[in-house]
Amino acid sequence: MDEQYKKKVKEKQLELLYHLFAVGVTATAINSSIVTVILWGAIDKKSYLLAWLVAQFTFLIIRILVINFVNNSRRHATLSVRKNVYILSLIGAGIIWGSSAFLGFFHDAFAYKALIAVVIGGMCAGAAATYSALRSAYFGFVIPALLPQIIIFLILGSPSFLALGTMLLIFLVLISLSAETNHRIISSNYRLLFKNEDLIDSLRKSNVNAQSEIIRRRKTEDELIKVKATLELKVKERTQDLITSNGNLRTEIQKRMLAEKALKESEIYYRTIVETAQEGIWVIDKEHRISYVNEKMAQMLGYTIQELQGRDACEFLDTIQQQFHNSDKRIKGIRQKNLRRHDGTLLQVIEAESLLYSDSMTKNMLRLGMVTDITDRQKRERKIIELNNRLQESNSELSEFSHSVSHDLQAPLHTIKAFSELLLEDYSGNLDETGREYIQTITRSTDRMGKLIKDLLTLSRVSIAELHRENVDLSAIAQEIIADQRKREPDRIISIQIESSINAFGDSGMLRIVLENLINNAWKFTSKMKNAEITFGCKKQDNNKIYYVKDNGAGFDMSFKEKLFQPFQRLHSTKEFPGSGVGLATVQRIIRKHGGAIWAESEIGKGSVFYFTIK
């Protein structure tokens, strides 16, 4: 970044951070309250939880007071002071959030530990968007907030915690890369803003000078007209032919002045465009001599404009291209070339050549070349290929990991369930009612854990699976899902309406998962309704198909709609409505893989409608 703009850009970046301060404060207050409410029933020593919450809100109030004071005193506070105060406040906030990871030592619930990691991850993801304008501000929050959680998970050492720790570490790297990209975009935009302002100011000054020149010329013309009028009075005896000639001459002069003025303005206009162009431009004659070169082209080759004037353009081609240059008779065309710079390095470019001027009599010819440096583009292309290869390797490793986790977790669960059932069957007479209830609780818990593992594996497979599109009869799939539910609950009375001939072009297996989750959820959340109703249909809007599953069940509070499709986020308790909290997250990933969108409308006690589209 140019030195003259660095300070201005820093000020703008800091101004943006202060402007977004309220967003970060609000997110901290809401998320810390949510963590406290959720962990309240899981932690026996609630004094630690309360101490953490009090520390969070106390530091939050201190941040608000200090930031507002510094922001209101910007006349007296230097840029460095305002920046350091803001970064220190974020470091403090990050430390407090990082300390929340130690709350996991006061309970044994894996889900709550994972929940704290998700909340901290969400705060860090928000920081990538909110604080990325200033790199030190973003890392000042993210590292102390997320690193303790990662270290604790890795220290605990179980496969689940190692997986969570690894995922959090990857997540930290990815959001840091995203934050770095945002930081560069913001810095570049501010720099362009200041450059444009300087350019506008320069153009304004040039316009003022031009207006002054016009006024001066007009005054000169007026004076000439006055002198001419005086002379005409003194030479009245001249013949009418001379008067006519003078009139014609005056008209010709005016036309020429206008033509010269227009030509000069046109030359200035187009020269300014060429000189300030971000592409290299040079003009080459039939002998391959450079007759013109702009500043950008000179910079690309590492010479001054004066050093390039009159030189043979072939000097700057690499050895191979020099051999074939004379055999290429094309005047127009786009060619990829390697140009040799002043320091001997090769510059990869694309040149668009066209005929600028040609005289058949003198056989003189000028060619215009528009040269674009593609070095960075090719580096980015190679980087994209490398990242794609790494992504494929990661997907393969993730698939292998998922299968391994499935076997390692399900095998002991099957053993626990089998022995629990044998214990209940063979030793039921030796157990009292409490003992039998304990065994039944173990069996139900293993079933729930097995369902959770299955849902997590489905979510993992969906994330990396490839789409195999075909025409899918969604109405038939919906009928099959309802038929399975009626077999499981034959005595339940429920009204089902499935619109016929609803088709979609997508992956049959994935779309079945979507409908299974949405219809089974509707079946579950209408279980307490006397006159339950479930509808599956399709409507058109702006030539797009919108599919929907509607029920008149329990519904949910729309203020929590942002959490609806997040993994492990439940809007109802498991006692009220069982479930793993992974189904809707899986549905959203499938819909996004199909290029579509999913959203919901609901009202507590009146039911919900889930809409989705497929492209």
Beta strands, then each sheet from edge to edge (+ up, - down):
strand 1: 280-285
strand 2: 290-293
strand 3: 333-340
strand 4: 346-359
strand 5: 364-373
strand 6: 469-473
strand 7: 495-498
strand 8: 503-507
strand 9: 533-541
strand 10: 544-551
strand 11: 598-603
strand 12: 607-612
sheet 1: 2+ 1- 5+ 4- 3+
sheet 2: 6+ 8-
sheet 3: 7+ 9+ 10- 12+ 11-
end
